[in-house]
Amino acid sequence: MVTLESLHTDCRYFRGHVPCKPHKQHGVHCQDCPYYERIEQRILIIKLGAIGDVIRTTPLLHRLKAEYPHSAIYWLTYSPLVVPKIVDHVLKFTPEDVVRLQQTEFDLLINLDKDAEACALANSISAKEKKGFVFRNGIPWPANEQAMDKYLTGLFDDLSRVNQKSYLQELFEICGYEFAGEKYILDNFSGSYQWPLDRTKKVIGLNTGCGGRWKSRLWAEENWISLAQQLLLKGYQVLLLGGPEEHEKNLRLAQASRAAYLGHFPLQQFISEMDQCDLVVTAVTMAMHIAIGLGKKLVLFNNTFNRNEFEMYGLGEILEPEFECDCYYAAECPNNCMQYIYVKRVLTACERLLPQTSHAGD
């Protein structure tokens, strides 16, 4: 006989408002169900952020899954498409999902955003332990001692400049772990799309944008044209990458250089397009994190950030201007210091990372 007392409400498959998957497939009831899988902890990650920030947070899942193998992991984000499938519940920042979280008791809450809405929400959700950032007297504040360093480097540029830790080292420390090279987790959407590319040649993707906020990271169009032309002469296939903001520019670049440009696409399709590349050249932007997540060789332009922030996993090189500039975390650079990243340096780095003797997929 089925009673409320016989229900396994702590089972991974129990949903409460509709039949569970084992019942639909096998007709079983809770009291004699061989598929019962008890949830021992509930963990919430709040990482709203930009798409790239969400992607570079995914290495934390390796440690959480190892530490709490019988947990249910929830993730609240603005970018659900890049949250890995191993997350049990992917939620959006909507009133419906926020109410749901506020009525759930968590064992561990990890808020890795210092935005006011994320910190305020972290305050309003019940959890036995909180790590990262919360709200205190109307301002973001460290929830635990391990979050203090990351909090302070976000307040003072001089502390940020001398920081020697990568973002992932800081992220793991906030959670009480030591970063040990855990990789990004990113679906490449393999087989979902077809691309008209010559797979007998090595493909180098040139991501020509940098996001609307950081104009200081823009590389001049004449540089992209020159780099594309020289790569084509050396036998590489060159593919221009970008979103809607780069569309008109990429059309111009394609016409001037004869590089391929296939258009701009929704996120999943863009990830698949990037997966066709053997190497990607990009400034610090979403494409950088996608390239790392896909395990691609990478030439990274950096001028406004502390280079120690980036975990490259041995995939590539960071190129910075040959010019002493003070545009640290600046939206615009008064010196246009990106002009001091010379095409010849970029070309040499591409050839070093992706010699013509290697084959696609190596």
N, C-alpha and C positions, 0 to 999 in steps of 0.2 A: 504493500500500500504506500502510495506517495503522500508524504506529509511535508510541511514546512521544515520540520526538524531533520528530515532525511536529505534535504537539499545540500549539495556541496557548493555553497556560494563562494568558497575560496578557490574554486577550480578555474584554471586558465580558460576553459571553454564556456563557463557559465556566463550568461548574458542578462538574465533577469526579466527581459521583456519579450523575448522570442526564444524558440527552441535552440539548443546548442547544436553544434556541428555533429558530435557523436550521436546524439539522439536522432537527428535528421538522417544520418547515414546508416545507423545500425539499430535504431529503435531502443537504445538503452535508457535506463533511468539512473539517477544519481546513486541510489543505495547499492547497486550492484554493477556500477560502471567500471570496466577495465581501463578506460581512457582517462580516468580521474588524474589530474595533474595539479597538485596543490601549489598555490602561490604563497610564498613565504614572506616576500617583501614587495611593497609598491614604491617605485622610484619615479620621481618627476624631474625631467630636465626642462628648464626654461631657457631656450636660446632662440629668441625671435629673429633679430638681426638680418643682415643682408645674406644673400644666398651663399656667398663665399665663406662668411663667418659660420654659417650652419654646417657647411661641408667640412671645414677645418676643426669642428668640434666632434665629428664622428669618431675619431680614434679613441675617445673616452669610453665608447661602448664596449671595446675589447675588455677593458679592465672591469667595468661594471658587470658584464656578463660572467667574467671569471670569478669575481668576488661574490656575486649574488646570482648563482645559476638558476635558482627557482623564483626569480623575481618577475614582476610585470613592470615593464618600463614604459612610461608615458613621456611624450615630447611635445611641448607647446612651441609653435613657430609660425612665422609668416611664410615660410618656404617649405611646405610639406612634401613637395615633389622630390627633394634631395635627402629627406630623412630615410635612413636605411630600413629595409624590410624587417630586420631583426627587432626593431622597436615594436612593441605590442600595440600601443595606442598613439597615433599621430594626430594631434589636435591643433586647430587653428585658433588664433586670437579673436574669437567671436564670443558674443554674450552666451550662446548656448554651451560652448565648450568651457568657458570660464566658470559658469555656474556648476557644471559637472565636476570640475576640479575642486571647487570650493566645498563640495559636498563629499569629497573623498579623503580618507585618512591615509597619509603617506608615511612611510618609514624614513624616507630620505628625499629631500627637495634640494636640487642644485640649480640655482639661478646664476647664469653666467653673463647676463646683461646688466649694465648699470643704468639703463634707461628708466625713467620714472615709472612708466606703466608696468614694466617687468618687476621692478623692486616692490611697488605697491601691491601687485598681485601676489608676490612671494609672501608678503606679510599676511595676506588674507587667506592663505591656504594652510591647512593644518598638517604638520609633519613633525615626527619625533626628532628629526635632526635637519638643520638647514645649513647649506654651504653656498658660498658665493656672495650674493648681494641682496640686501633687503632695504626697507625704508626706515629711516629714523628721523623723526621731527621734520618730515617733508622732504628729506634729501636721501639719495642712495648712501648706503653704509655697508661695510663688510659684515657678513653674517657669521664668519668664523675667523680665527686668527690667521689661518693660511691665506685668506683673501686680502690681507692688509697690503702686501707688496704690490699686487696688481691694482689695488685701489689707488695707492699713492702715485704710481707711475702714470696713471691716467689723469692725475691732477697737476703734475709738475713736469714741464718739458725737460728740465735738467736731470731729473731722476730717470725719465724715460730714455734720454740719450745715452746714459751710461749703463743701462740695463744690458746684461749679457745673456739673458735667458730667452729662449724662443717662446712664442705664444703657447705652444703645446706644453712646454715645461711649466709655464705659469698655470695653465689650465689644470694640468694634472696635480700640481701642488695645492691648488685651491681645494681639490677633492681629497687631499691626503695621500696622493700617490706620487711615485717617481716615474717620469716619462721614460719608456724603454724602446722608443722607435715604433710604437704602434702606428699602423698605417691608416690613412683615410679609408672610409667605406663609401663607395659610390657606384651605383648601377650605370653601366655604359649603354644600356638599352640596345644591346647587340641584336641584330636581325630585325629591328623594328623599321629601319629605313634603308633605302638604297642610295648610293652616292656615285655620280659619274666621274670617277677618278681613275687615273692610270696607276694601277697598283704595282707596275714594274719599276716605278720610280719612288724614291723616298719623298714623303710628303711633309713639307714644313708649313705650319699654320702661322699666319701673321695676324694677331689680334690687335687691331689698330686703335681701339678705344681705351678709355680709362674710367668710365663712369662719369655722370654729369657733375658730380661734386668736385672732383679732383683734376681740374684743368692743368694744374702744375705738372702732371705726369704725361701730358700729351707729347708725342714725338712728331716732328714735322712731316707733312705729307711727302715732301721731296726725299726724305730719308727712307720712308717706306717704299717709295717707288724705286730708289736706287738699290735698296737691299733686295727687293723682289727681282729686279732685273739681273742682278749679279748671281742670285741663287739659281735663277732659270738658266743662265749661261753655264753654270756648273753642273747642270743636269738634274736638279731637284724639281719636283712639282711644288708649286707655291699656291697656297690656298688662303685667301683673305677671309678673316673671321670678324664678326661683330654683331651688334644688335640693331634695332631700329635707328638709334642715334648715329650709327656709323654707316648707314645704308648709302646715302648720297656720296659720302667720302669714299667708301669702298668701290662704288661704281666708277668714280674718277680714277682711283688707284688702279683698278683693273684695266681700264682703257689705256692708261699711260704706261703700265708695266707689262701687260699681257698675263698677269697672274690670274688664276681662277677665282671667281667670286660666284657663289651659288645662291646668295641671298641671305636674309636673316630669318630665324626660325624660333618657334616656341622652345622653352627650356630643354625638354627631353630630346627634341630633335637636334638642338644645338650641341648637347652633350654627345650625341651619336656622331655628329659631324666632327667634333673635336677628336673623337676616338679614331677617326680615319688618319689623323696626323701622327707622324713619328716624332716630331719635335714642334714645340710651340714657342713663339716669341711674343712676349706680352709685358705690359707694365703690371704693377700690382693691382689686380682687379679680380672679379669673379672667375675669369678664364684661367688665371693662375691656379686657383684652387681646384678647378675642374681638371686641369692638366695633371696636377699632382695626384688627384684622386684616380685618374685613369692610368697613372704610371708612365706618363709621357716625358721625354727629354724636354728640358725647359731652359730658355734664356729669359731671365727676368730683369726688367728695367726697374730700378729703384732710385728715387731721389729724395723723397720726403719722409721716409720712415727709417727707423733703426733696423739695419740689415739683420741683426741678431734675432729679430722677431720671426723670421721665416725659417721653417723646417723644410728643407729641400729634399730630404731622403736620398741625397747623392744623385739626384736626377739632372742637375744642371748647374748653371752659373748665374750669379747676380752681377749685373753691370750697372755701375753708377757713373755720374758725370765726372769728367776730368776737370773739375772746377769746384772750388770751395764755396759752397752756397749755404745760406741760412734759411732755407724754405721748409724747415722741419714741420710736418703736419700742416702745411699751408695749402689752401685751396688753389692759389695762384702763385707762381714764382715770378718775382720782379726781374729776375735775371734770365728767365727762360733757360735754366741750367740743363734741361734735357737735350739741348743742342750740342752739349759737350759729351754726349754718348755718340761716338762716331760710327758710321756705317761699317767701316773696315773692322772695328772691334767686334761688332755684332756678327758679321760674316765669318770672321775667324772662329768665334765661339760656336756658331752653327756647324761649321766644318769639323771642329774638334769633337763636338758632342755627337755628331751624326755623319761619320765619314761615309763616303760613297761606296765603300766595300761592304757595308752592312746591308741587311735585307729587311724589308718591311716586317714589323712584328718582333724584331730582335730585341 
